[in-house]
Amino acid sequence: MQKLMIEGGHPLHGSIHISGAKNSAVALIPAAVLADSVVSIENLPTISDVETLASLLEDIGGSVSYDGSKMDIDPSSIVPTPLPNGRVKSLRASYYMMGAMLGKFKQAVIGLPGGCNLGPRPIDQHIKGFEALGAKVTNEQGAIYLHAERLTGARIYLDVVSVGATINIMLAAVKAEGRTTIENAAKEPEIIDVATILSSMGAKIKGVGTDIIRIDGVEQLNGCVHSIIPDRIEAGTYMIASAAMGREVMMNNVIPDHLESLMAKLREMGVSIETADEQVRIATPSEITSVDIKTLVYPGFATDLQQPVTALLTRAGGTSVVTDTIYNARFRHVDELNRMGADVKVEGRSAIINGRSSLQGAKVKASDLRAGAALVVAGLMAEGVTEITGLEHIDRGYEDLEEKLLDLGARVWREELTSSEIQQVKSS
Ligand code: EPU
């Protein structure tokens, strides 16, 4: 077990290459199950979620070759093996195996998803969609059993705008008979990426990126080659880190349109931002101003950036209020920030940040992926050394975190935990 050490106070400058999007990758890999021949996915991030999903495909008979960036998946020998436990529990996105296996085999058994603990994360809208397509869905001893004689297109209205439900229903519907319409669909760029790979396989999908998606089922899907979009949340995290500690940082391999809401808020704080085709340049003034932020579904401010931006706002002059309308319990980073000297209170769904705190290095624990990102941002700003445990969360989503930060001039390294530290981490 390791901890991440950050000696704070060193300004960031230089350029950084953004990796392929985690939240696309975790849907594109299951999508490959639907094809009858080899699917190649390029520009995958080297993160543990990708490796876990590749192993899941192997568990059900898929043949996978992966060089750390390109994955070739031959799904021709995949069989609908039940996946009730084990690896499937370690990441939430394993729920995409439900839609993909149901679409291909009309049956699946998948353990209820794990992943980051952000409060209750129901999957009722996924199930509503599968049932509308004709599947019988039961929950037995912590696993979801799905079975359909046939899948028939249906009109499905999502009661909650959900990224996962929109993608999962698309995966199940692409081979259903007739037309499926998803109303009140989510519009995140990762959904467009999934629709793009499915279309390259031969699926017929229209309206992705709007709130009504129409899918006309086809009998067969073929292999294809697909290159994944850049990770807007990774880019956003480094933009926030640059706003916290940067002199001038250039982000390469970014789609600036995907980051409009973050850029608007950073500009309000006084950060200077220039964009080009696939680049964003950030230059930070010596002082930044407080802002209020509300997370919303895309194209609103991403909930995944709420935690890192809360860390940034501890250095702003004045009081900021950050409200998370997507997850009501995504505030487990706040106690850790306060340990470092921040002044943040949680009231309901909002974090109230009294700014201009001088953060001090401390021993802190990442409780989930983006809480980890928030602690990294705080560690970069803090005086002295910050020690972050819970790295398994950070490693699920950030490729080469230390290397990228070192390239920008940060002082970061990993150390092995002593046995007494391991006991402390386990009991906390
Ligand atoms: N919801 C329901 N019922 C459902 C599905 C969702 O009530 O059936 C609620 C959720 O509880 C939440 C809201 O709807 O309050 C939105 O959830 P959504 O389904 O959109 O989230 P998700 O698909 O589970 C993905 C990302 C998350 C990201 C959210 C919101 C992946 C693998 N995960 O989760 O990413 O926060 O969308 O944008 O794509 C992360 O990357 O750190 C992360 C947690």
Residues whose N, C-alpha, C, O or C-beta is under 5 A from the ligand:
A	BS01	EPU	N23 A93 P120 R121 P122 I123 D124 Q125 H126 V160 V161 S162 V163 G164 A165 T303 D304 I326 Y327 L369 R370
